């Protein structure tokens, strides 16, 4: 009998134990990585919601266009808001503070110009006729998207993200695409709420949107007056 061909049962058992241990370690590592990735995504979601939820001029701009011009106009504004939040999150992750520092260095001028733009938008909203203004032209939709994007990229947005990113431990964090995706999803979630709310108001008001436009226009003018005042104090 050739004893060299005989397998040692204890050696086989040890190999099996080592294999099972390796598989278990791999599974645990995969689960830990999955939980970590979900955590980064959820933190991004929190940032997206926190930045988008405060009812400000941009959300009101989106709501007004959804009510008075229809879903396509509202979606154009919402897309601008979401892409602006994604852009701001990318700036924070990459660490390009030059853009933020430029805005901060000219914050008075930026606040004054933005506030005057809000006031002008309010006057324009009130002055237009009360009938619905459907925006079906591609140039009009592009203009709404660009306006929403520009209004959303503000020192206030960067300032809030400057607080949230360190608070959630995301400075220098890995899995940047997951964070940005979470921010986009959170912002888009709130934009969808605005669109549904605007569509509901549109159905309730029907053709009689004069009072709604007057209220929205006055709020924009109020935002402008407060902004100009705050810029110098």
C-alpha beads as a LAMMPS data file, in Angstrom:
LAMMPS data file: protein, C-alpha beads

233 atoms
232 bonds

1 atom types
1 bond types

-500.0 500.0 xlo xhi
-500.0 500.0 ylo yhi
-500.0 500.0 zlo zhi

Masses

1 110.0

Atoms # bond

1 1 1 0.000 0.000 0.000
2 1 1 1.269 3.485 -0.947
3 1 1 0.820 5.609 2.175
4 1 1 1.763 8.788 0.297
5 1 1 -1.579 8.680 -1.505
6 1 1 -3.559 8.509 1.724
7 1 1 -5.114 11.798 2.783
8 1 1 -4.849 12.925 6.342
9 1 1 -8.428 13.495 7.618
10 1 1 -7.268 16.144 10.073
11 1 1 -5.450 18.049 7.304
12 1 1 -8.566 17.956 5.140
13 1 1 -10.659 19.227 8.036
14 1 1 -8.191 22.055 8.702
15 1 1 -8.311 23.066 5.048
16 1 1 -12.105 23.124 5.163
17 1 1 -12.073 25.257 8.312
18 1 1 -9.606 27.679 6.713
19 1 1 -11.784 27.856 3.598
20 1 1 -14.965 28.493 5.616
21 1 1 -13.175 31.151 7.656
22 1 1 -11.982 32.871 4.467
23 1 1 -15.499 32.834 2.983
24 1 1 -17.003 34.173 6.212
25 1 1 -14.393 36.927 6.351
26 1 1 -15.124 37.865 2.738
27 1 1 -18.893 37.942 3.372
28 1 1 -18.483 40.084 6.491
29 1 1 -16.178 42.456 4.635
30 1 1 -18.710 42.734 1.791
31 1 1 -21.542 43.405 4.245
32 1 1 -19.471 46.041 6.049
33 1 1 -18.610 47.695 2.734
34 1 1 -22.277 47.624 1.687
35 1 1 -23.389 49.203 4.970
36 1 1 -20.665 51.843 4.616
37 1 1 -21.759 52.642 1.066
38 1 1 -25.417 52.901 2.111
39 1 1 -24.308 55.212 4.944
40 1 1 -22.509 57.549 2.528
41 1 1 -25.557 57.572 0.239
42 1 1 -27.917 58.347 3.123
43 1 1 -25.661 61.188 4.287
44 1 1 -25.792 62.602 0.763
45 1 1 -29.579 62.235 0.829
46 1 1 -29.729 64.204 4.097
47 1 1 -27.625 66.988 2.577
48 1 1 -29.808 67.108 -0.549
49 1 1 -33.012 67.369 1.489
50 1 1 -31.546 69.888 3.953
51 1 1 -30.386 72.173 1.161
52 1 1 -33.590 71.860 -0.898
53 1 1 -36.369 71.851 1.728
54 1 1 -36.103 75.429 3.078
55 1 1 -38.845 77.371 1.291
56 1 1 -36.898 80.073 -0.544
57 1 1 -37.054 82.001 -3.810
58 1 1 -35.883 79.067 -5.944
59 1 1 -38.544 76.683 -4.619
60 1 1 -41.145 79.406 -5.018
61 1 1 -39.898 80.045 -8.555
62 1 1 -40.375 76.364 -9.365
63 1 1 -43.832 76.295 -7.744
64 1 1 -44.986 79.432 -9.574
65 1 1 -43.931 78.122 -12.978
66 1 1 -45.545 74.742 -12.302
67 1 1 -48.860 76.429 -11.441
68 1 1 -48.872 79.090 -14.148
69 1 1 -46.984 77.428 -17.000
70 1 1 -47.472 73.701 -16.525
71 1 1 -45.463 70.607 -15.651
72 1 1 -42.797 71.040 -18.331
73 1 1 -41.893 74.487 -17.008
74 1 1 -41.849 73.153 -13.449
75 1 1 -39.633 70.237 -14.462
76 1 1 -37.184 72.617 -16.167
77 1 1 -36.911 74.672 -12.966
78 1 1 -36.600 71.515 -10.841
79 1 1 -33.842 70.149 -13.087
80 1 1 -31.918 73.388 -12.680
81 1 1 -32.262 73.148 -8.890
82 1 1 -31.077 69.535 -8.758
83 1 1 -28.099 70.102 -11.066
84 1 1 -27.102 73.168 -9.043
85 1 1 -27.088 71.071 -5.854
86 1 1 -25.034 68.382 -7.621
87 1 1 -22.586 71.044 -8.824
88 1 1 -22.273 72.493 -5.305
89 1 1 -21.713 69.016 -3.809
90 1 1 -18.998 68.254 -6.369
91 1 1 -17.272 71.531 -5.528
92 1 1 -17.310 70.592 -1.847
93 1 1 -16.013 67.055 -2.454
94 1 1 -13.234 68.033 -4.834
95 1 1 -12.259 70.842 -2.485
96 1 1 -12.323 73.620 -5.048
97 1 1 -12.764 76.489 -2.627
98 1 1 -11.774 79.044 -5.257
99 1 1 -15.353 79.253 -6.546
100 1 1 -16.784 79.658 -3.058
101 1 1 -14.073 82.158 -2.051
102 1 1 -14.885 84.253 -5.124
103 1 1 -18.561 84.352 -4.188
104 1 1 -17.663 85.153 -0.584
105 1 1 -15.294 87.960 -1.604
106 1 1 -18.086 89.630 -3.563
107 1 1 -20.962 88.570 -1.327
108 1 1 -22.416 92.086 -1.024
109 1 1 -22.529 92.531 -4.792
110 1 1 -23.912 88.996 -5.276
111 1 1 -26.618 89.567 -2.642
112 1 1 -27.635 92.935 -4.102
113 1 1 -27.802 91.650 -7.692
114 1 1 -29.678 88.502 -6.652
115 1 1 -32.109 90.507 -4.528
116 1 1 -32.767 92.962 -7.352
117 1 1 -33.368 89.980 -9.646
118 1 1 -35.898 88.574 -7.158
119 1 1 -37.679 91.925 -6.940
120 1 1 -37.735 92.233 -10.730
121 1 1 -39.125 88.713 -11.046
122 1 1 -41.858 89.579 -8.520
123 1 1 -42.869 92.692 -10.442
124 1 1 -42.857 90.715 -13.691
125 1 1 -45.053 87.981 -12.196
126 1 1 -47.624 90.499 -10.934
127 1 1 -47.577 92.550 -14.149
128 1 1 -48.239 89.636 -16.514
129 1 1 -51.790 88.797 -17.408
130 1 1 -53.679 86.392 -15.172
131 1 1 -54.200 83.737 -17.809
132 1 1 -51.906 80.709 -17.703
133 1 1 -48.608 81.064 -19.558
134 1 1 -47.630 77.748 -21.017
135 1 1 -43.912 77.428 -21.712
136 1 1 -43.650 74.960 -24.557
137 1 1 -40.883 76.686 -26.470
138 1 1 -37.471 75.050 -25.989
139 1 1 -35.819 78.445 -25.528
140 1 1 -38.287 79.342 -22.773
141 1 1 -37.702 76.038 -20.995
142 1 1 -33.927 76.463 -21.318
143 1 1 -34.207 79.993 -19.893
144 1 1 -36.190 78.692 -16.915
145 1 1 -33.604 75.946 -16.340
146 1 1 -30.705 78.411 -16.494
147 1 1 -32.438 80.900 -14.182
148 1 1 -33.161 78.178 -11.632
149 1 1 -29.566 76.915 -11.809
150 1 1 -28.037 80.372 -11.349
151 1 1 -30.341 81.226 -8.446
152 1 1 -29.546 77.903 -6.743
153 1 1 -25.756 78.316 -6.938
154 1 1 -25.535 80.841 -4.120
155 1 1 -23.316 81.571 -1.103
156 1 1 -26.157 80.344 1.114
157 1 1 -26.067 76.896 -0.519
158 1 1 -22.285 76.628 -0.189
159 1 1 -22.414 77.934 3.371
160 1 1 -24.935 75.265 4.351
161 1 1 -22.875 72.543 2.673
162 1 1 -19.729 73.830 4.374
163 1 1 -21.457 73.121 7.666
164 1 1 -23.096 69.806 6.695
165 1 1 -20.120 68.046 5.087
166 1 1 -17.817 68.263 8.140
167 1 1 -20.734 67.632 10.502
168 1 1 -21.505 64.347 8.719
169 1 1 -17.846 63.370 8.415
170 1 1 -17.688 63.667 4.649
171 1 1 -14.565 65.803 4.289
172 1 1 -12.019 63.690 2.418
173 1 1 -14.430 60.745 2.391
174 1 1 -14.309 58.020 -0.222
175 1 1 -17.257 56.883 -2.376
176 1 1 -17.802 60.411 -3.698
177 1 1 -20.191 59.245 -6.461
178 1 1 -22.486 57.769 -3.800
179 1 1 -22.511 61.039 -1.872
180 1 1 -23.319 63.054 -4.996
181 1 1 -26.020 60.539 -5.979
182 1 1 -27.554 60.869 -2.525
183 1 1 -27.538 64.676 -2.785
184 1 1 -29.175 64.464 -6.208
185 1 1 -31.834 62.033 -4.976
186 1 1 -32.640 64.159 -1.912
187 1 1 -32.910 67.340 -3.947
188 1 1 -34.971 65.596 -6.640
189 1 1 -37.294 64.150 -3.987
190 1 1 -38.170 67.612 -2.723
191 1 1 -38.506 68.959 -6.274
192 1 1 -41.001 66.182 -7.012
193 1 1 -42.995 67.283 -3.960
194 1 1 -43.023 70.847 -5.330
195 1 1 -44.156 69.628 -8.751
196 1 1 -46.993 67.540 -7.298
197 1 1 -48.014 70.422 -5.034
198 1 1 -47.941 72.856 -7.948
199 1 1 -50.000 70.522 -10.134
200 1 1 -52.566 70.182 -7.340
201 1 1 -52.814 73.968 -6.909
202 1 1 -53.091 74.343 -10.689
203 1 1 -56.061 71.952 -10.790
204 1 1 -57.737 73.709 -7.868
205 1 1 -57.331 77.196 -9.307
206 1 1 -58.158 76.342 -12.895
207 1 1 -57.958 79.516 -14.979
208 1 1 -58.235 81.838 -11.979
209 1 1 -54.587 82.223 -11.005
210 1 1 -54.475 86.000 -10.552
211 1 1 -54.516 85.889 -6.728
212 1 1 -51.849 83.183 -6.633
213 1 1 -49.581 85.176 -8.939
214 1 1 -50.085 88.312 -6.852
215 1 1 -49.098 86.490 -3.658
216 1 1 -46.052 84.893 -5.306
217 1 1 -44.989 88.197 -6.831
218 1 1 -45.279 90.007 -3.483
219 1 1 -43.208 87.305 -1.783
220 1 1 -40.488 87.681 -4.424
221 1 1 -40.457 91.452 -3.928
222 1 1 -40.245 90.871 -0.160
223 1 1 -37.287 88.505 -0.676
224 1 1 -35.624 91.211 -2.764
225 1 1 -36.171 93.948 -0.174
226 1 1 -34.894 91.746 2.665
227 1 1 -31.886 90.673 0.602
228 1 1 -30.836 94.232 -0.264
229 1 1 -31.233 95.302 3.355
230 1 1 -29.298 92.300 4.684
231 1 1 -26.457 92.857 2.203
232 1 1 -25.383 96.020 3.994
233 1 1 -25.850 94.829 7.578

Bonds

1 1 1 2
2 1 2 3
3 1 3 4
4 1 4 5
5 1 5 6
6 1 6 7
7 1 7 8
8 1 8 9
9 1 9 10
10 1 10 11
11 1 11 12
12 1 12 13
13 1 13 14
14 1 14 15
15 1 15 16
16 1 16 17
17 1 17 18
18 1 18 19
19 1 19 20
20 1 20 21
21 1 21 22
22 1 22 23
23 1 23 24
24 1 24 25
25 1 25 26
26 1 26 27
27 1 27 28
28 1 28 29
29 1 29 30
30 1 30 31
31 1 31 32
32 1 32 33
33 1 33 34
34 1 34 35
35 1 35 36
36 1 36 37
37 1 37 38
38 1 38 39
39 1 39 40
40 1 40 41
41 1 41 42
42 1 42 43
43 1 43 44
44 1 44 45
45 1 45 46
46 1 46 47
47 1 47 48
48 1 48 49
49 1 49 50
50 1 50 51
51 1 51 52
52 1 52 53
53 1 53 54
54 1 54 55
55 1 55 56
56 1 56 57
57 1 57 58
58 1 58 59
59 1 59 60
60 1 60 61
61 1 61 62
62 1 62 63
63 1 63 64
64 1 64 65
65 1 65 66
66 1 66 67
67 1 67 68
68 1 68 69
69 1 69 70
70 1 70 71
71 1 71 72
72 1 72 73
73 1 73 74
74 1 74 75
75 1 75 76
76 1 76 77
77 1 77 78
78 1 78 79
79 1 79 80
80 1 80 81
81 1 81 82
82 1 82 83
83 1 83 84
84 1 84 85
85 1 85 86
86 1 86 87
87 1 87 88
88 1 88 89
89 1 89 90
90 1 90 91
91 1 91 92
92 1 92 93
93 1 93 94
94 1 94 95
95 1 95 96
96 1 96 97
97 1 97 98
98 1 98 99
99 1 99 100
100 1 100 101
101 1 101 102
102 1 102 103
103 1 103 104
104 1 104 105
105 1 105 106
106 1 106 107
107 1 107 108
108 1 108 109
109 1 109 110
110 1 110 111
111 1 111 112
112 1 112 113
113 1 113 114
114 1 114 115
115 1 115 116
116 1 116 117
117 1 117 118
118 1 118 119
119 1 119 120
120 1 120 121
121 1 121 122
122 1 122 123
123 1 123 124
124 1 124 125
125 1 125 126
126 1 126 127
127 1 127 128
128 1 128 129
129 1 129 130
130 1 130 131
131 1 131 132
132 1 132 133
133 1 133 134
134 1 134 135
135 1 135 136
136 1 136 137
137 1 137 138
138 1 138 139
139 1 139 140
140 1 140 141
141 1 141 142
142 1 142 143
143 1 143 144
144 1 144 145
145 1 145 146
146 1 146 147
147 1 147 148
148 1 148 149
149 1 149 150
150 1 150 151
151 1 151 152
152 1 152 153
153 1 153 154
154 1 154 155
155 1 155 156
156 1 156 157
157 1 157 158
158 1 158 159
159 1 159 160
160 1 160 161
161 1 161 162
162 1 162 163
163 1 163 164
164 1 164 165
165 1 165 166
166 1 166 167
167 1 167 168
168 1 168 169
169 1 169 170
170 1 170 171
171 1 171 172
172 1 172 173
173 1 173 174
174 1 174 175
175 1 175 176
176 1 176 177
177 1 177 178
178 1 178 179
179 1 179 180
180 1 180 181
181 1 181 182
182 1 182 183
183 1 183 184
184 1 184 185
185 1 185 186
186 1 186 187
187 1 187 188
188 1 188 189
189 1 189 190
190 1 190 191
191 1 191 192
192 1 192 193
193 1 193 194
194 1 194 195
195 1 195 196
196 1 196 197
197 1 197 198
198 1 198 199
199 1 199 200
200 1 200 201
201 1 201 202
202 1 202 203
203 1 203 204
204 1 204 205
205 1 205 206
206 1 206 207
207 1 207 208
208 1 208 209
209 1 209 210
210 1 210 211
211 1 211 212
212 1 212 213
213 1 213 214
214 1 214 215
215 1 215 216
216 1 216 217
217 1 217 218
218 1 218 219
219 1 219 220
220 1 220 221
221 1 221 222
222 1 222 223
223 1 223 224
224 1 224 225
225 1 225 226
226 1 226 227
227 1 227 228
228 1 228 229
229 1 229 230
230 1 230 231
231 1 231 232
232 1 232 233
